[in-house]
Amino acid sequence: MKKIDKYVAKTILASILLVLLVLVGLFTFFAFIDEIDDIGKQRYGLQQAIEYVLLETPGYIYELFPSAILLGTLVGLGALANNSELIVMRAAGLSIMRITLSALKIGLGLTIIVMLIGETLAPLSKQYAQNMRATAQSDLHQQQTVFKSWYGFWARDGHNFINIRTIYPNGRFGIISLYKFNEKQQLQEISYASTAYYNDEEWILENVERIKLTKQQITRQFFEKTAWKAILKPELIKLVVVRPNQLSIVGLHKYIKYLKQNGHRTKQYELAFWNRLSYPLITVTMIFIAIPFIFGSLRSVSIGQRVLVGALLGVGFHMLNQVTGNIGLVYGMYPILSAFLPPLLFLIIAVIMMRRIF
């Protein structure tokens, strides 16, 4: 029986990896097509576009793995069914539960590997890709550099440095610190503003405290509103916004804590945090959904039809997951409920379907 278990697991593993390779290849190809329009902007050439797409690949592996495990299980077990190998296994005393356990073992093993990729390599490569892309597309002669940290976004504009702690959805910026240096790299002026926005080629700073430093004295001034003419464009800063899907579980936990300490909303990041924790449950659900379609009423259909059914189920789950998450954010649902409701609902449906074949 152990040889049969290994054979089933090997078949499912090969199918999952093949499907994952195809899906990642397709998404990488379409991502490269999207980047073609940006080739030629400043120093962003073909080599940078290829590097950017390749750096995004670990993220695609993490995002597409649930769909790959559903389709791979359908294709792998479907091939065994079409070759009558499952019938022989059943006749030899191998139960459906035993086959399901073999699929679960290989699925959970791959899930651990993919989660490690999603927690380590994917966030780092995605952040590096975004920074590389933003830097390559910025104007070298204007000396603009932007990067993000746990303490907001730092940008260089010539001899000036600006720190932005918050980027609001409406395009405004909050808690800004502006540092002006002379050509000798001596600090001349510090400005603090509660909010800012970009209008007509200049920054409008609101509720400003300005400190001027000279060899003789330090002066402090307060303005309700003042303008700052800068080459730096807000689009460059928004390219490196900390997005939930760019952070690991540990990173999300730290960032949520940071946002709470500064009085910012955290629902979007909490939802991403619980979505990552629900990842193993999604894997189990995908396998349980595939089993009834192999041993149930569709056992005699072709592999192509099974792939179609699996694709529809995967799209349906993805849409439900997205809708539930967005509805939860709009109506203030608990993020943990928004994250776990879709996989639990599909798991219940899968268990009900599986009961009919046992």
Contacts in CASP RR format, 6 or more apart in sequence:
PFRMAT RR
TARGET T0000
AUTHOR 0000-0000-0000
METHOD contacts of the structure
MODEL  1
MKKIDKYVAKTILASILLVLLVLVGLFTFFAFIDEIDDIGKQRYGLQQAI
EYVLLETPGYIYELFPSAILLGTLVGLGALANNSELIVMRAAGLSIMRIT
LSALKIGLGLTIIVMLIGETLAPLSKQYAQNMRATAQSDLHQQQTVFKSW
YGFWARDGHNFINIRTIYPNGRFGIISLYKFNEKQQLQEISYASTAYYND
EEWILENVERIKLTKQQITRQFFEKTAWKAILKPELIKLVVVRPNQLSIV
GLHKYIKYLKQNGHRTKQYELAFWNRLSYPLITVTMIFIAIPFIFGSLRS
VSIGQRVLVGALLGVGFHMLNQVTGNIGLVYGMYPILSAFLPPLLFLIIA
VIMMRRIF
1 94 0 8 1.000
1 98 0 8 1.000
4 89 0 8 1.000
4 92 0 8 1.000
4 94 0 8 1.000
5 98 0 8 1.000
5 102 0 8 1.000
8 77 0 8 1.000
8 80 0 8 1.000
8 89 0 8 1.000
8 99 0 8 1.000
8 102 0 8 1.000
8 103 0 8 1.000
9 102 0 8 1.000
9 103 0 8 1.000
9 105 0 8 1.000
9 106 0 8 1.000
11 76 0 8 1.000
11 77 0 8 1.000
11 79 0 8 1.000
11 80 0 8 1.000
12 72 0 8 1.000
12 73 0 8 1.000
12 76 0 8 1.000
12 77 0 8 1.000
12 102 0 8 1.000
12 103 0 8 1.000
12 106 0 8 1.000
12 107 0 8 1.000
13 106 0 8 1.000
13 110 0 8 1.000
14 76 0 8 1.000
15 71 0 8 1.000
15 72 0 8 1.000
15 73 0 8 1.000
15 75 0 8 1.000
15 76 0 8 1.000
15 79 0 8 1.000
16 68 0 8 1.000
16 69 0 8 1.000
16 72 0 8 1.000
16 73 0 8 1.000
16 106 0 8 1.000
16 107 0 8 1.000
16 110 0 8 1.000
18 72 0 8 1.000
18 75 0 8 1.000
19 67 0 8 1.000
19 68 0 8 1.000
19 71 0 8 1.000
19 72 0 8 1.000
19 75 0 8 1.000
20 61 0 8 1.000
20 64 0 8 1.000
20 65 0 8 1.000
20 68 0 8 1.000
23 60 0 8 1.000
23 64 0 8 1.000
23 67 0 8 1.000
23 68 0 8 1.000
24 57 0 8 1.000
24 60 0 8 1.000
24 61 0 8 1.000
24 64 0 8 1.000
25 60 0 8 1.000
27 60 0 8 1.000
27 64 0 8 1.000
28 53 0 8 1.000
28 54 0 8 1.000
28 56 0 8 1.000
28 57 0 8 1.000
28 60 0 8 1.000
31 53 0 8 1.000
31 56 0 8 1.000
31 60 0 8 1.000
32 49 0 8 1.000
32 50 0 8 1.000
32 53 0 8 1.000
35 49 0 8 1.000
35 52 0 8 1.000
35 53 0 8 1.000
36 49 0 8 1.000
38 44 0 8 1.000
38 49 0 8 1.000
38 137 0 8 1.000
39 45 0 8 1.000
39 46 0 8 1.000
39 49 0 8 1.000
41 136 0 8 1.000
41 137 0 8 1.000
42 136 0 8 1.000
42 137 0 8 1.000
42 138 0 8 1.000
42 139 0 8 1.000
42 140 0 8 1.000
43 136 0 8 1.000
43 137 0 8 1.000
43 140 0 8 1.000
44 133 0 8 1.000
44 136 0 8 1.000
44 137 0 8 1.000
45 136 0 8 1.000
48 132 0 8 1.000
48 133 0 8 1.000
48 136 0 8 1.000
51 129 0 8 1.000
51 132 0 8 1.000
52 129 0 8 1.000
52 132 0 8 1.000
52 133 0 8 1.000
55 125 0 8 1.000
55 126 0 8 1.000
55 128 0 8 1.000
55 129 0 8 1.000
55 132 0 8 1.000
56 125 0 8 1.000
56 126 0 8 1.000
56 129 0 8 1.000
57 125 0 8 1.000
58 117 0 8 1.000
58 118 0 8 1.000
58 121 0 8 1.000
58 122 0 8 1.000
58 125 0 8 1.000
58 126 0 8 1.000
59 117 0 8 1.000
59 118 0 8 1.000
59 122 0 8 1.000
59 125 0 8 1.000
59 126 0 8 1.000
61 114 0 8 1.000
61 117 0 8 1.000
61 118 0 8 1.000
61 122 0 8 1.000
62 114 0 8 1.000
62 115 0 8 1.000
62 117 0 8 1.000
62 118 0 8 1.000
62 122 0 8 1.000
63 245 0 8 1.000
65 110 0 8 1.000
65 111 0 8 1.000
65 114 0 8 1.000
65 283 0 8 1.000
66 279 0 8 1.000
66 282 0 8 1.000
66 283 0 8 1.000
66 286 0 8 1.000
66 314 0 8 1.000
66 317 0 8 1.000
67 286 0 8 1.000
67 311 0 8 1.000
67 314 0 8 1.000
67 318 0 8 1.000
69 107 0 8 1.000
69 110 0 8 1.000
69 111 0 8 1.000
69 283 0 8 1.000
69 286 0 8 1.000
69 287 0 8 1.000
70 286 0 8 1.000
70 287 0 8 1.000
70 289 0 8 1.000
70 290 0 8 1.000
70 310 0 8 1.000
70 313 0 8 1.000
70 314 0 8 1.000
71 307 0 8 1.000
71 310 0 8 1.000
71 311 0 8 1.000
72 290 0 8 1.000
73 103 0 8 1.000
73 286 0 8 1.000
73 287 0 8 1.000
73 290 0 8 1.000
73 291 0 8 1.000
74 290 0 8 1.000
74 293 0 8 1.000
74 294 0 8 1.000
74 306 0 8 1.000
74 307 0 8 1.000
74 309 0 8 1.000
74 310 0 8 1.000
75 303 0 8 1.000
75 306 0 8 1.000
75 307 0 8 1.000
77 86 0 8 1.000
77 99 0 8 1.000
77 103 0 8 1.000
77 290 0 8 1.000
77 291 0 8 1.000
77 294 0 8 1.000
78 86 0 8 1.000
78 294 0 8 1.000
78 303 0 8 1.000
78 306 0 8 1.000
79 303 0 8 1.000
80 86 0 8 1.000
80 89 0 8 1.000
81 87 0 8 1.000
81 294 0 8 1.000
81 295 0 8 1.000
81 299 0 8 1.000
82 302 0 8 1.000
82 303 0 8 1.000
86 99 0 8 1.000
86 294 0 8 1.000
86 295 0 8 1.000
89 99 0 8 1.000
90 96 0 8 1.000
96 291 0 8 1.000
96 295 0 8 1.000
96 357 0 8 1.000
96 358 0 8 1.000
97 358 0 8 1.000
99 291 0 8 1.000
100 287 0 8 1.000
100 288 0 8 1.000
100 291 0 8 1.000
100 354 0 8 1.000
103 287 0 8 1.000
103 290 0 8 1.000
103 291 0 8 1.000
104 284 0 8 1.000
104 287 0 8 1.000
107 283 0 8 1.000
107 287 0 8 1.000
108 280 0 8 1.000
108 283 0 8 1.000
108 284 0 8 1.000
110 283 0 8 1.000
111 279 0 8 1.000
111 280 0 8 1.000
111 283 0 8 1.000
115 279 0 8 1.000
115 280 0 8 1.000
118 248 0 8 1.000
119 248 0 8 1.000
119 249 0 8 1.000
119 250 0 8 1.000
119 276 0 8 1.000
120 248 0 8 1.000
123 246 0 8 1.000
123 247 0 8 1.000
123 248 0 8 1.000
123 251 0 8 1.000
126 245 0 8 1.000
126 246 0 8 1.000
127 148 0 8 1.000
127 246 0 8 1.000
130 239 0 8 1.000
130 240 0 8 1.000
130 246 0 8 1.000
131 146 0 8 1.000
131 147 0 8 1.000
131 240 0 8 1.000
133 239 0 8 1.000
134 146 0 8 1.000
134 236 0 8 1.000
134 239 0 8 1.000
134 240 0 8 1.000
135 145 0 8 1.000
135 146 0 8 1.000
137 239 0 8 1.000
138 144 0 8 1.000
138 145 0 8 1.000
138 146 0 8 1.000
138 236 0 8 1.000
139 231 0 8 1.000
142 157 0 8 1.000
142 158 0 8 1.000
142 231 0 8 1.000
143 156 0 8 1.000
143 157 0 8 1.000
143 158 0 8 1.000
144 155 0 8 1.000
144 156 0 8 1.000
144 157 0 8 1.000
144 158 0 8 1.000
144 231 0 8 1.000
144 232 0 8 1.000
144 236 0 8 1.000
145 155 0 8 1.000
145 156 0 8 1.000
146 153 0 8 1.000
146 154 0 8 1.000
146 155 0 8 1.000
146 156 0 8 1.000
146 236 0 8 1.000
146 237 0 8 1.000
146 239 0 8 1.000
146 240 0 8 1.000
147 153 0 8 1.000
147 154 0 8 1.000
147 240 0 8 1.000
148 154 0 8 1.000
148 240 0 8 1.000
148 241 0 8 1.000
148 242 0 8 1.000
150 254 0 8 1.000
150 255 0 8 1.000
150 258 0 8 1.000
151 163 0 8 1.000
151 165 0 8 1.000
152 163 0 8 1.000
152 164 0 8 1.000
152 165 0 8 1.000
152 166 0 8 1.000
153 163 0 8 1.000
153 164 0 8 1.000
153 165 0 8 1.000
153 167 0 8 1.000
153 237 0 8 1.000
153 240 0 8 1.000
153 241 0 8 1.000
154 161 0 8 1.000
154 162 0 8 1.000
154 163 0 8 1.000
155 161 0 8 1.000
155 162 0 8 1.000
155 163 0 8 1.000
155 164 0 8 1.000
155 232 0 8 1.000
155 236 0 8 1.000
155 237 0 8 1.000
157 230 0 8 1.000
157 231 0 8 1.000
157 232 0 8 1.000
158 231 0 8 1.000
159 180 0 8 1.000
159 181 0 8 1.000
159 182 0 8 1.000
159 183 0 8 1.000
159 185 0 8 1.000
160 178 0 8 1.000
160 179 0 8 1.000
160 180 0 8 1.000
160 181 0 8 1.000
160 230 0 8 1.000
161 178 0 8 1.000
161 179 0 8 1.000
161 181 0 8 1.000
162 176 0 8 1.000
162 177 0 8 1.000
162 178 0 8 1.000
162 179 0 8 1.000
162 230 0 8 1.000
162 232 0 8 1.000
163 176 0 8 1.000
163 177 0 8 1.000
163 178 0 8 1.000
163 179 0 8 1.000
164 173 0 8 1.000
164 174 0 8 1.000
164 175 0 8 1.000
164 176 0 8 1.000
164 196 0 8 1.000
164 237 0 8 1.000
165 174 0 8 1.000
165 175 0 8 1.000
165 176 0 8 1.000
165 262 0 8 1.000
166 173 0 8 1.000
166 174 0 8 1.000
166 175 0 8 1.000
166 262 0 8 1.000
166 264 0 8 1.000
167 173 0 8 1.000
167 174 0 8 1.000
167 237 0 8 1.000
167 238 0 8 1.000
167 241 0 8 1.000
168 174 0 8 1.000
171 197 0 8 1.000
171 234 0 8 1.000
172 195 0 8 1.000
172 196 0 8 1.000
172 197 0 8 1.000
173 195 0 8 1.000
173 196 0 8 1.000
173 197 0 8 1.000
173 234 0 8 1.000
173 237 0 8 1.000
174 193 0 8 1.000
174 194 0 8 1.000
174 195 0 8 1.000
174 196 0 8 1.000
175 193 0 8 1.000
175 194 0 8 1.000
176 191 0 8 1.000
176 192 0 8 1.000
176 193 0 8 1.000
176 194 0 8 1.000
176 195 0 8 1.000
176 196 0 8 1.000
176 205 0 8 1.000
177 190 0 8 1.000
177 191 0 8 1.000
177 192 0 8 1.000
178 189 0 8 1.000
178 190 0 8 1.000
178 191 0 8 1.000
178 192 0 8 1.000
178 193 0 8 1.000
178 205 0 8 1.000
178 228 0 8 1.000
179 187 0 8 1.000
179 189 0 8 1.000
179 190 0 8 1.000
180 187 0 8 1.000
180 188 0 8 1.000
180 189 0 8 1.000
180 190 0 8 1.000
180 191 0 8 1.000
181 187 0 8 1.000
181 188 0 8 1.000
182 188 0 8 1.000
187 213 0 8 1.000
188 212 0 8 1.000
188 213 0 8 1.000
188 214 0 8 1.000
189 210 0 8 1.000
189 211 0 8 1.000
189 212 0 8 1.000
189 213 0 8 1.000
190 210 0 8 1.000
190 211 0 8 1.000
190 213 0 8 1.000
191 205 0 8 1.000
191 208 0 8 1.000
191 209 0 8 1.000
191 210 0 8 1.000
191 211 0 8 1.000
191 228 0 8 1.000
192 208 0 8 1.000
192 209 0 8 1.000
192 210 0 8 1.000
193 205 0 8 1.000
193 206 0 8 1.000
193 207 0 8 1.000
193 208 0 8 1.000
193 209 0 8 1.000
194 206 0 8 1.000
194 207 0 8 1.000
195 205 0 8 1.000
195 206 0 8 1.000
195 207 0 8 1.000
196 203 0 8 1.000
196 204 0 8 1.000
196 205 0 8 1.000
196 206 0 8 1.000
197 203 0 8 1.000
197 204 0 8 1.000
198 204 0 8 1.000
198 233 0 8 1.000
198 234 0 8 1.000
201 229 0 8 1.000
202 227 0 8 1.000
202 228 0 8 1.000
202 229 0 8 1.000
202 230 0 8 1.000
203 227 0 8 1.000
203 228 0 8 1.000
203 229 0 8 1.000
203 230 0 8 1.000
203 232 0 8 1.000
204 225 0 8 1.000
204 226 0 8 1.000
204 227 0 8 1.000
204 228 0 8 1.000
205 223 0 8 1.000
205 225 0 8 1.000
205 226 0 8 1.000
205 227 0 8 1.000
205 228 0 8 1.000
206 224 0 8 1.000
206 225 0 8 1.000
207 224 0 8 1.000
208 222 0 8 1.000
208 223 0 8 1.000
208 224 0 8 1.000
208 225 0 8 1.000
208 226 0 8 1.000
209 220 0 8 1.000
209 221 0 8 1.000
209 222 0 8 1.000
210 220 0 8 1.000
210 221 0 8 1.000
210 222 0 8 1.000
210 223 0 8 1.000
210 226 0 8 1.000
211 218 0 8 1.000
211 219 0 8 1.000
211 220 0 8 1.000
211 221 0 8 1.000
212 218 0 8 1.000
212 219 0 8 1.000
212 220 0 8 1.000
212 221 0 8 1.000
242 255 0 8 1.000
244 252 0 8 1.000
244 268 0 8 1.000
244 269 0 8 1.000
244 271 0 8 1.000
244 272 0 8 1.000
245 272 0 8 1.000
247 255 0 8 1.000
247 269 0 8 1.000
247 272 0 8 1.000
248 276 0 8 1.000
249 273 0 8 1.000
249 276 0 8 1.000
249 277 0 8 1.000
252 269 0 8 1.000
252 272 0 8 1.000
252 273 0 8 1.000
252 276 0 8 1.000
253 273 0 8 1.000
255 269 0 8 1.000
256 266 0 8 1.000
256 269 0 8 1.000
256 270 0 8 1.000
256 273 0 8 1.000
259 265 0 8 1.000
259 266 0 8 1.000
259 269 0 8 1.000
260 266 0 8 1.000
267 328 0 8 1.000
267 329 0 8 1.000
267 332 0 8 1.000
267 335 0 8 1.000
268 329 0 8 1.000
270 335 0 8 1.000
270 336 0 8 1.000
271 325 0 8 1.000
271 328 0 8 1.000
271 329 0 8 1.000
271 335 0 8 1.000
271 338 0 8 1.000
271 339 0 8 1.000
273 335 0 8 1.000
274 335 0 8 1.000
274 336 0 8 1.000
274 338 0 8 1.000
274 339 0 8 1.000
274 340 0 8 1.000
275 321 0 8 1.000
275 339 0 8 1.000
277 339 0 8 1.000
278 339 0 8 1.000
278 340 0 8 1.000
278 343 0 8 1.000
281 340 0 8 1.000
281 343 0 8 1.000
281 344 0 8 1.000
281 347 0 8 1.000
282 343 0 8 1.000
284 347 0 8 1.000
285 317 0 8 1.000
285 343 0 8 1.000
285 346 0 8 1.000
285 347 0 8 1.000
285 350 0 8 1.000
286 314 0 8 1.000
286 317 0 8 1.000
288 347 0 8 1.000
288 350 0 8 1.000
288 351 0 8 1.000
288 354 0 8 1.000
289 313 0 8 1.000
289 346 0 8 1.000
289 349 0 8 1.000
289 350 0 8 1.000
289 353 0 8 1.000
290 310 0 8 1.000
291 350 0 8 1.000
291 354 0 8 1.000
291 357 0 8 1.000
292 350 0 8 1.000
292 353 0 8 1.000
292 354 0 8 1.000
292 356 0 8 1.000
292 357 0 8 1.000
293 306 0 8 1.000
293 309 0 8 1.000
293 310 0 8 1.000
294 306 0 8 1.000
295 357 0 8 1.000
296 356 0 8 1.000
296 357 0 8 1.000
298 305 0 8 1.000
298 306 0 8 1.000
298 309 0 8 1.000
317 342 0 8 1.000
317 343 0 8 1.000
317 346 0 8 1.000
320 342 0 8 1.000
320 345 0 8 1.000
320 346 0 8 1.000
321 342 0 8 1.000
321 343 0 8 1.000
324 338 0 8 1.000
324 341 0 8 1.000
324 342 0 8 1.000
325 333 0 8 1.000
325 338 0 8 1.000
325 339 0 8 1.000
327 333 0 8 1.000
327 338 0 8 1.000
328 335 0 8 1.000
328 337 0 8 1.000
328 338 0 8 1.000
329 338 0 8 1.000
END
